[in-house]
Amino acid sequence: MDNNPATPAISWQHYLFVFFISLLLWLLLAGNLDQQELSTGAIVSLLVTILFGSRFTIFSGIHFSLMLPVYTLQYLVSFFVALVVSNVEMTRRILSPSLPIR
């Protein structure tokens, strides 16, 4: 990292966030929660965070608020409502022989 005064210092929260994102990605790719997978994933995530944590500046702009669960729930509800509506509409179009599908 360069010592440019315009570059903000990276906090420990940034490194902690990079660690948990790396661990989550490892667990998603591994597909199970065995003790060996967890410990290996934690070690690899720690190494990735130590070696490359300062280069993951894309995570620097992420800020969490107390309203995050509410916004996430609102998004999921609207998404699933739109999903059900689209599936019902598609089913109606498929099962109705009078509707022309082009």
C-alpha positions as CSV (number, residue, x, y, z in Angstrom):
1,M,0.0,0.0,0.0
2,D,1.4,3.4,-0.9
3,N,1.7,6.2,1.6
4,N,-0.5,8.6,-0.4
5,P,-2.3,11.0,2.1
6,A,-5.4,10.7,-0.1
7,T,-5.6,7.0,0.6
8,P,-7.6,6.4,3.8
9,A,-6.2,4.0,6.4
10,I,-7.8,0.5,6.4
11,S,-9.4,-0.4,9.7
12,W,-9.5,-3.7,11.5
13,Q,-13.3,-3.9,10.6
14,H,-12.3,-4.1,7.0
15,Y,-9.9,-7.0,7.6
16,L,-12.6,-8.8,9.7
17,F,-15.1,-8.3,7.0
18,V,-12.7,-9.7,4.4
19,F,-12.0,-12.7,6.6
20,F,-15.7,-13.5,7.1
21,I,-16.5,-13.1,3.3
22,S,-13.5,-15.4,2.5
23,L,-14.7,-17.9,5.1
24,L,-18.3,-17.8,3.8
25,L,-17.1,-18.3,0.2
26,W,-14.9,-21.3,1.3
27,L,-17.9,-22.9,3.1
28,L,-20.2,-22.3,0.2
29,L,-17.7,-24.0,-2.2
30,A,-16.9,-26.8,0.3
31,G,-20.6,-27.6,0.8
32,N,-20.4,-29.0,4.3
33,L,-19.7,-27.9,7.8
34,D,-17.3,-30.6,9.0
35,Q,-14.7,-29.6,11.6
36,Q,-11.9,-30.2,9.1
37,E,-13.5,-27.9,6.5
38,L,-14.2,-25.2,9.1
39,S,-10.6,-25.2,10.4
40,T,-9.1,-25.4,6.9
41,G,-11.4,-22.6,5.7
42,A,-10.5,-20.5,8.7
43,I,-6.8,-20.9,8.1
44,V,-7.0,-20.2,4.4
45,S,-9.3,-17.2,5.0
46,L,-6.9,-15.8,7.6
47,L,-4.0,-16.2,5.1
48,V,-5.9,-14.5,2.4
49,T,-6.9,-11.7,4.7
50,I,-3.3,-11.2,5.9
51,L,-1.8,-11.4,2.4
52,F,-4.4,-9.6,0.3
53,G,-6.7,-7.8,2.8
54,S,-5.4,-4.4,1.9
55,R,-6.1,-4.9,-1.8
56,F,-9.8,-5.6,-1.3
57,T,-10.7,-2.0,-1.4
58,I,-14.1,-2.8,-3.0
59,F,-15.3,-3.7,0.5
60,S,-14.2,-0.3,1.9
61,G,-17.5,1.4,0.9
62,I,-19.8,-1.1,2.6
63,H,-21.4,0.2,5.7
64,F,-24.0,-1.7,7.8
65,S,-26.9,0.0,9.5
66,L,-29.4,-1.2,12.1
67,M,-32.1,-1.1,9.3
68,L,-30.3,-3.6,7.2
69,P,-32.5,-6.6,8.3
70,V,-35.6,-4.6,7.7
71,Y,-34.5,-3.6,4.2
72,T,-33.4,-7.2,3.5
73,L,-36.8,-8.6,4.6
74,Q,-38.6,-6.0,2.5
75,Y,-36.6,-7.0,-0.5
76,L,-37.2,-10.7,0.0
77,V,-40.9,-10.3,0.5
78,S,-41.2,-8.2,-2.7
79,F,-39.0,-10.6,-4.6
80,F,-41.0,-13.7,-3.6
81,V,-44.3,-12.0,-4.3
82,A,-43.1,-11.1,-7.8
83,L,-41.8,-14.7,-8.2
84,V,-45.1,-16.2,-7.3
85,V,-47.1,-13.8,-9.5
86,S,-44.8,-14.5,-12.5
87,N,-45.1,-18.3,-11.9
88,V,-48.9,-18.1,-11.7
89,E,-49.0,-16.0,-14.8
90,M,-46.8,-18.4,-16.7
91,T,-48.8,-21.4,-15.5
92,R,-52.0,-19.7,-16.6
93,R,-50.5,-19.0,-20.1
94,I,-49.3,-22.6,-20.5
95,L,-52.5,-24.3,-19.3
96,S,-54.8,-22.0,-21.2
97,P,-55.0,-23.2,-24.9
98,S,-56.8,-20.0,-26.0
99,L,-53.9,-17.7,-25.3
100,P,-51.5,-17.5,-28.2
101,I,-47.9,-17.9,-27.3
102,R,-45.5,-16.6,-29.9
